[in-house]
Amino acid sequence: MSKDGIGVGSASIVLVFAVLCLTVFSLITLVVAGNDKSLVDTEAQLITSYYEADTLAEYIIADIAAAGDIPASVRGIDIEADREWDTGAMVASFVCPISEQKELFVRVSFLQDSYDIQVWRMLDIGEWVVDNSINVWQGPDEVDFGDPLDAVTGLG
């Protein structure tokens, strides 16, 4: 007896393969979503910490401006005082911690009743570790590219 068309066994194999593919793709999606959430949480923590350091720096500037002189420390942050040689303005430099790897560096010059922010920069303070685990081709010691004019004039 001959049968025409696809048998029940073939349809079952295709169905099992489709379910297996959907399961694998859903697991991949779940892993990627978990990694994205972890990255977003880390970035949100960094942004929150940055704005906390930013607010602290603003309070420090306001305290220095209200005092009229630059103290050695404000709100637990050490202040480095200096004077500009050309204007005679008082200059305060300080660092507000953001995280173990980053800090906010601020440098402000104060005149009689105003101030000018010279530097407001987030700095990386973590130790940089070189990754030499990948063997990258460095190229030959010398490469002769010839005369560049030969390529233009066709004399090469």
KALIN-V274310 format. One record per helix or strand of 2 or more residues. SS is the DSSP state (H for helix, E for strand). FROM is the first residue (numbers start at 1). TO is the last residue. If there is no record, write none. Layout:
SS & FROM & TO
SS & FROM & TO
This chain:
H & 8 & 67
E & 73 & 74
E & 77 & 83
E & 90 & 97
E & 102 & 110
E & 115 & 124
H & 148 & 153
